[in-house]
Amino acid sequence: MEYKMVIPDLIRQMSKNNDEYVRWVRSYFKSSHPHLVLVRIEKQAVLKKREREEG
């Protein structure tokens, strides 16, 4: 199952380039939602995630 989550505006404002933006988004969601796995970043405002598979 995938979830859409809004990326905080602060991350977009503070990042200086696209690589830094992606790194900050990954770090933010890894610490905020450890039970979910980042699938992709879309439109610089929405994330799609799915539950971490156990096994």
N, C-alpha and C positions, 0 to 999 in steps of 0.2 A: 504494500500500500504506500502511496506517495502523499506527502503533505506539502503544502505551499506555505512558506514562512517569509515574512518581510525582513530584509536586511536593514539593520539600524542605519539611519542617516549619518551618524558619526563616522562609521567606517568609510562610507563613500567620500565624506568631506576630508578626512584625514589622510587617505591614501594618495600617494603622489603619482602612481602609475598603475597599470592594469595588473602587473605581477604582484605588487604589494597589496592591491585590493583583494585579489583571489586568496593570497596568503592570510590576510586578516579575516576574511569571511570563513575560511576553513578553520582557523583557530577559534574564532568566536563560537561557531556552531559545535565544534568538538567539545568545548568546555561547557556550553550552555545546554546542549542536548546530546549527551554521550550515548544514549540508547538508540540514536538515529544515525544513519550513514548518509553523507552528502552524495547525491546522485549527479546533480548539475546545477549551475548557476544560470539563470535566465533574466534577461532585460535589466540587469543590474539592480533589480528591486525584489525579485522573488527567487526563493530557493525551492527545490524539490528534494524531498528526502524520503527514505524508506526505513522500516525497522531493521535493526541489525539482526542478521540471521544467526541462529544458534546451531551449533553442531560440531 
